[in-house]
Amino acid sequence: MTAYALAQVHAVDFGPDVVEYLRRIDATLDAFGGRFLVHGGAFETLEGSWGELGLILIEFPDYRQARAWHDSPAYRDIVELRTRHMTADVILAEGVPPGYRAEQALKGDAA
């Protein structure tokens, strides 16, 4: 089942470390089938609050691949370039199967 890495971005101190991170992150995703679905861009908060700088959404083939990417030596080697200069909430989340309907959550059939 598809999985996602999602970051809600609150602040970025954009400098050389962030530039290096951006230049290197794509290569860390390739081995795990990861790809950006959303990376900044226009957004509108419809309810609640959201980080001023929007969101980042990366898709993976499954949760195992998402976790393996996050724990990989290639990503661990660059993550500090981001975390030293960006305030963000980051999660991994498993998607739902094709044809999923919200009503299934009432039956405990979320997966």
C-alpha positions in Angstrom: 0.0 0.0 0.0 1.3 3.4 -0.9 2.9 5.5 1.9 3.8 9.2 2.2 6.3 11.4 3.9 4.6 14.7 4.8 6.2 17.8 6.1 4.3 20.9 7.3 6.9 23.7 7.0 6.9 26.5 9.5 10.2 28.3 8.8 13.3 28.0 6.7 16.6 29.8 7.0 17.5 29.5 3.4 21.3 29.3 2.9 24.0 27.1 1.6 23.1 24.0 3.7 19.5 24.1 2.5 20.7 24.5 -1.1 23.0 21.5 -0.7 20.1 19.5 0.9 17.8 20.3 -2.1 20.5 19.3 -4.6 21.1 15.9 -2.9 17.6 14.8 -1.7 16.3 13.4 -5.0 19.2 10.9 -5.2 18.2 9.6 -1.8 14.6 8.9 -2.9 15.5 7.0 -6.1 16.5 3.7 -4.5 13.2 3.6 -2.5 10.8 4.6 -5.3 10.1 7.9 -3.7 8.9 10.9 -5.7 7.7 14.4 -4.8 4.0 15.0 -5.2 3.9 18.4 -3.6 6.9 20.6 -2.9 5.9 24.1 -1.8 3.7 25.9 -4.3 0.4 27.6 -3.8 -1.8 26.5 -1.0 -4.8 27.7 0.9 -5.6 26.9 4.5 -9.3 26.1 4.6 -9.6 25.0 8.3 -7.3 25.3 11.3 -3.8 26.4 11.0 -0.9 25.3 8.8 2.7 26.2 8.5 3.3 29.5 6.6 5.5 27.8 4.0 3.1 25.1 3.1 3.8 21.4 2.7 6.0 18.8 1.2 4.5 15.4 0.2 6.6 12.5 -1.0 5.1 9.3 -2.2 6.6 5.8 -1.8 5.4 2.4 -3.0 4.8 1.2 0.5 5.4 2.1 4.2 8.5 -0.2 4.4 10.1 1.7 1.5 9.3 5.1 3.1 10.8 4.0 6.4 13.8 2.5 4.7 14.4 5.8 2.9 14.2 7.8 6.1 16.6 5.5 7.9 19.0 5.1 4.9 22.6 6.2 5.2 22.2 8.4 2.2 19.3 10.4 3.8 20.8 10.4 7.3 23.9 11.9 5.7 22.0 15.0 4.6 19.1 15.4 7.0 21.0 17.6 9.4 21.5 20.1 6.5 17.7 20.6 6.7 16.9 20.2 10.4 19.5 22.8 11.4 17.7 25.4 9.2 14.1 24.4 8.9 11.3 24.2 11.4 8.8 21.5 10.3 6.5 18.7 11.5 7.4 15.5 9.6 5.4 12.3 9.5 5.3 9.0 7.6 1.7 7.8 6.8 0.4 4.7 5.2 -2.2 5.3 2.4 -5.4 3.4 1.8 -6.1 0.7 -0.8 -7.8 1.5 -4.1 -11.5 1.8 -3.7 -11.3 2.7 0.0 -14.4 4.5 1.3 -14.4 6.5 4.5 -17.3 4.4 5.8 -14.9 1.5 6.2 -13.3 3.2 9.2 -16.6 2.6 11.0 -16.2 -1.2 10.7 -12.5 -1.2 11.7 -11.6 -2.0 8.0 -9.3 1.0 7.6 -6.7 -1.2 5.8 
